């Protein structure tokens, strides 16, 4: 893990975005507290959250084109500047103590779109900054960073909000300035040189090219579909645990401690991934992660709040093993010139089911109970386990090194990867 951090450019990217992510994690709490206080309407809180997530989702696909078309460092700096301005607008509105829908909704839209673009730009830049053997450690650090800021961000924002409603938003604006300053000091080019030079093409043509690459590459599309189901389960399981805890009479402080502990488990699991990847073959690690995850969710199916809480912590602890293996492998397989667009397509496929997980699980828990709902979620993750275990594509391509090259019809291809068209060559070379 430390090898990636010894790379100064990667350390700058990771540290700067960690500060911004800390602010973003706290933003979710601060915006709900402030909007509910000044408007007195839970519906207004829901409107603000929906607009934020809608902007994020709407920006995901064009964000991929932006990340591939323009200099990624400049993209990061531009997004950080716009996001800092949007957070400052929210701080000003909170300082005035009035909810003005136009500037507030405009600001949260900018923040939502900025998260989509900035995240894709950073993920796409990583293979240009670190060595291939450090990719797993780098993405593992990103996973750990997400869990760590998830633990620290909400209580920090709540504390600042208690001191003054504008403070968490002002702090968020400063966090974007810090992230931009860190990115500006990165010296490594964040994009591979384009073979044919800069090509000016219509955005939708370029976006379709990225979508075509995504759908034509077996490993990328298969793992995206499996990850979508897994993300749905992870997002839904948290609600099941909360329902079981509240139903048992646990105070809100206990719920908060349980969720924070689960995020702590996720952070530890992410930090352990590089060592696990060195000792366990990639495909076996994916199968093991899905199997342990399904068992962890089954703990909630017992109906015991204690077992559910422990199972949720275990689920978050094993989830990074799946995420890092898949993300690092896709970073190796996808050419730099389409990495942003393919990442956008992957993100859209994996995030859409997760967005509907709380609603779906909420309906299920009301209809059949929390324990039965956990059983359904465990069955879904069991399906991911079976599909991962039997998939020839995942088995062959999950950890095959890219150093070995073959030539097929005059075109250099990865021996068990893909050519420039993204078509699987494993069968042709067997």
N, C-alpha and C positions, 0 to 999 in steps of 0.2 A: 504493500500500500504506500509506503514512504517513497518508493522509487518515482512514482508519478509526481508527488509533491516536491521532489528535489528538482524537477523541471521548473525553472522560474516562471516561464510563460503560463504553464498549466496552473501553477500555484496562484498566479495573479487572477486568472480567469475564475478559478474555483473559489478563492477567497472573496473576490469582489461580488460574485453572484450569491455567495453565502449571506453576505450582508443584505443584499436586495431581497433574497428569499426570506430572511428573517422578518423583514418589514412586510412582505407579502403575506406570510402566515399570520402575522398579527393584524393585518388589514381586514381579514375576514371577520374577526371578532369586533374590531373597532367600528367598521361600517354598520354592522348589525346593531351594536349598542347605540350608536349615534342616531341612525335613521329611526330606530324604534323610539328613542327619547324625544326627538324633535317632531316626529310625525304622529306618534302614538298609534301607528297602524302596522300590524304585522304584514298586511298585504303590500304596503309600500316597501317593507324590507324584502319581501319576495320579489317585487318588481325590480329592485336594484340588483339583487342576486341574479335574477334571470337575464337582465340586460348585460351584466358582466360576463356570465357564462355564454350568452348568445354571441357577444362580440368575440370571445375567445374561439368559439367553434367556427364562426363565420370567417375568422382571419386565418384559421389553420392551413387551409389549402393554398391561398395566395401567399401565405408566409413562406411556404416551401419554395415558391418561385423567387421571391425576394431574396431568400438566403442563398440560392444558387446563382442568381443573376448579378447581384451586387456584392461589393467587397464586404465580407462578414464583419470585420472590425468596425467599419463605418455604419453598418446596419445596427450593431450593438450600441454604438455611441448615440445614434439617432433615436433608437427606441428608448434608451435610458434617459435622454434629454426630454423626450415627449412624456414618458412615464413620470419623471420628476415634476414636470409642470402640472400634470394631471393630479398628482398627489398634493401638490401645493394648492391647487384650486380647492380640493376637498378640505385641506387644513383651513383655508380662508373661510369657506362656508361654515365649517364647524366653529371657527372663532366668532363669526357673526351670530351663530346660534339659530340660523334659519335654514330650512330645507327648501332650496330653490331647485326644482326638478331639472331645468335645462342644463345648468353647469354641472350638477351632480351626475346626471345620467351621461352627459358627454364625457366627464372625467372617468367614470367607471368603464365606459366603452373603450377609451384609450388604454386604460390599464389592462383590460381583458385582452384586447388585440395585442398589446405589447408583450404580455406573457407568452402568447403563441409564437410571435416572431423571435423574441429573445431566446426562448428555450430551444427552438429549432436551430438558431444560429450557433448557440454554444455547443449543442450536441454534434452538429455537422462539423464544427471546427476541431473537435478533440482529436480525430485521427491525424490531423495536420500538425498537432502540437506535441503529441507523445509518440513514443515508439510503439510498434504493433504489439509487442509483448506486454506493454503497460496499459493497453486499452481496458482490460478487465478491471485493473486497479483503479483507473481513472473513472470509469462509470460506476464502480463500487463506491468511490468517494462521493459521487453525485447522489447516489441512493442514500448513503449515510447522512449527507448534508440535508437532504429533504426531510428525513426523519428527525434529525437534531433540531432543525428550525421549526418543525411541527411541534416539538416539545416546548421549545423556549419562546416561540413567537407569540402565541395567544396570551400567556400570563404576562409577558412584557407589555403587550398592547393594552391589556386590561389595567395594568398598573399605571401606565401613562395616561390612559383615558380618565382614571380617577383623579389625576392631577390637573387635567385640562382636556376637554374634548378634542382640541386641535392637535395635541401633542403626538398621538400615534400617526396621524397623517403627515405631520411635518417631519417626523422621524423617518417615515417611509420615503418621503421626497429626498431626504439626505442619503438614504440607503441607495437610491438609484444614482446619485452623484458619485458615491463611493464606487459602485459597480462600474460606472462609466470611466472613472479615473483609472481603475485597475485595468480595464480592457484597453485603454489608450496606451498603456505601457507595454502591451504585448508586442513583441518584435517579430515573431514567427509569422509568415504569411498564413492566413487562415483558410486559404483556398488553394487547391492544386492548379498549376498553370493550365489554361485551356489549350488543348492541342490545336484547335482551329481558330484560336483567338476569340475575342468577344463577338458573339453572334447576337444580332438584334432580331428578335422574333416576338410575335404577339404572345402576351402572357398566357392566354388560354391554350395556345399550341404547346408551349413549354409545359404547362400543367398537365395536359393530356399525355405528354411524353413521360412525365414522372409517374402518372397513374398507370400507364401501359407497362412501365418497368416493374412497378409494384405487383401488378396482377400476373405478369409473366414469370416472375421468379418464384419457384416453388417454396423455398425455405422462408423467404420474407413473408409471403402471403399466408403460409400455413401457420407460422408462429404468431403472426398478427391476429389471426382468427382465434387461436388457442389463448393468446394473451387477453383478448377481449372478454372471453368467458371468465378467465381467472380474475380480471379486474372487476367484473361484475360481482363475483363472489366476495372479493375482499371488501369492496365498498358496501355491499349488503350485509356482511357479517358484523360490521361495526354497529349497525342499527339493531341487529338482533341482540347483541351483547347489552346495549343500552336499555332495550326493552326489558330484558331479563333482570337487569340490575334494578331498574326503577320499579318493576313489578314486585321485587322482593323487599321493597322498602328502603333501599340503599339511598343515602343522601346524595345530593349533587356533587359534593366534594369527593365522595368515593368514586362516582362515575368519572370525574376528572382525573383522579389518581390512576384509575384503571386504564383509561385511554392514554395517559401520558406514559404509563409503564409499558403499554403495548408498542407505542412509538419508540420507546427506548429499546425494546426487543428488536424492532426493525432496524434501528441504527446499529446494534451489535451484529445482527445478521449480515448487514451490508459490509461492515468492516471485516467480517470473516470470509467473504466470498473469494477474494484473491487466493487465500490459502486453500480453500476448498477446490478451486479450479485447478490448482497445481496437483492436487492429490486424487481428484475424481474426474474421470472422462466427462466431457461436456454433456453428451446425451444422457449418461447415467445420472448426472447431477440434475438435469431437467426432470427426469422421471422421479428422482428422489424428492425433489422440491414439491412436485405435484402430489406425490403420495403422502408426504408429511403434512402438506396443506389440507388435504382431504380429511386426514385423521384429526387435525386440529379443529376443523369446522365441525366434525362429528361430536367433539366435546360439548359444543353448544346445544347439540340435539338431545343431550341428556336432560336439559331443562334446568341444570344447576347453574346459578349465576357464577359461582366460583370456578367451576369447570369451564364455563363459557369465557370468562375473563382470561383464564390461563390459555385456553385454546386460541383466543384472538391474538394474544401476545406471541404464541408459537407460530400462528399463521403469518403475522407480519415479520417474524424472524426468518422464515424460510422463503418469503416472497422475493427478496433481493437476489437470491441465487438464480431464480428464473429470469428476472429482469436483466441482470448484468450479463448473463450468458447470451441471451437473445440480442440485447442491444450491442454488445461488443462484436458478436458475429455478424450482425447486419452491417455494422460500421466497416467491417472488413470486406464484405461482399459487395456493397453498393458503391459504385464509382462516385468520386467526389462531385462531379458535375451534375449529378441528379440526387445527391444525398439529401438535400433539403426537401425536395419534392416527394421523394420516397418516404422520408421521415414524416412529412405532413400527412401523407396517405395512411401510413401506419398509425400515427397518432389519432387520426379521425376514426379509423376502424376500432381501435382499442378504447377510445374515450366515450364514444356514443353510448354503448351499452352501460358503461359505468355511470353515466349521467342519469339513467333511468333506474338504477339499482335501488336508491332509497325509496322511490315511489312504489316500485314493484314489491320490494320487501315489506314496506309499510302495509300495503294491501294484504299481502300474504300473512303477516303476523296478526293482523286484525281478523282475518278469515279463519286460518287454521292454527294459529298460535306460533309463538317464537320457536319452540323446540322443533315443530314440524317444518317450519321455514328453514331452520338450520339444516335439517335433513335434506331438503331440496337443494340447498347450496352445496352441501357435501357431495351430493350425487352429481351436480354439475362439474365440480372439481374432479370427481372420479372419472367423468367422461374425458376431461382434459388429460388425466393420467393415462388412460387407455389409449387415446389418440396419439399422445406423445410416445408411448412405448412401442406402438406398432407402426408408426409412420416411418417409412423408408427414407423419405426426404429429410426428416429431422435427424434420424439416426446417422445418415451419411454426411450431412453437411453441418451438423451442430459444432463440431470441433476440428474439422479437417483443416490442416494448415494451408496457407495460401502460397507458401514458398515453392511448392512443386507446381510446375507449369506444364501444360501440354499444348500442342498446336493442332487445331482441328480445321481442316479446310483452309489453311493459311492464316487463320485467326487465332491469336493467343487467347487461351481460356484458362480459368482455374480448373484444376483436375477434377474436383468434385464441386465446383462452383458454377459460374455462368460466364457466358461470353458477353459481348457488348449489348446483345439483345436481351439478356437476362434469362435465356432459356436454359433449363437444366441439362447438363451434359453427362450426368453420371451414367445413364443407360448407354449412351453412345461410346463411352470409354471403357465399359465393362467387358 
